[in-house]
Amino acid sequence: MISKQSPEKIRKHAKALDDAIERRNMEEVMSYFCDDCEVEVLGIKLTGKEGLRKAFGWMYKYLPDMALIPITIMVDGNTFFEEFIVEAKVKGGKEIQVKQAEVLVYDDYKVKSLRLYFDRLELAEAFVSNPVEQVMVNQIIKASLKGLV
């Protein structure tokens, strides 16, 4: 059973985690998570510190230089919710901004569960490397918005 925790202290730990992520300090990042943590990104669930390392290794590979800019933060019980913008330089020096949301569930001020949500098409646009890929991504985006805009 997860113990009751202070919302202010959860916010403080979440901010320290974001700072460690921006510094790319993997050992410090891992120290903010439970050993049996779960990470969900792009519908894929990873477990434990090995899964955590895999998730952040993937993120650092594609977003080598990034800043996390908070928009909205809420704490309800042991759950931290944040809407934020990732400003990053990707390979080739292209700068991107991607809006994301995360849900962190804390147990004794360590992250037990991290769920990260973002539009993968926004990232796909940043990584196209030739005109054919650009046309394909643009067609997918156009099709996904049909009837909305």
Buried (B, 14 or more C-beta within 10 A) or exposed (E): EEEEBEBEEBBEBBBBBBEBBEEBEBEBBBEBBBEEBBBBBEEEEBEBBEBBBBBBEBBBEEBEEBBBEEEEBEBEEBBBBBBBBBBBBBEEEEEBEBBBBBBBBBBEBBBBBBBBBBEEBBBBBBBBEEEEEEEEBEEEBEEEEEEEE
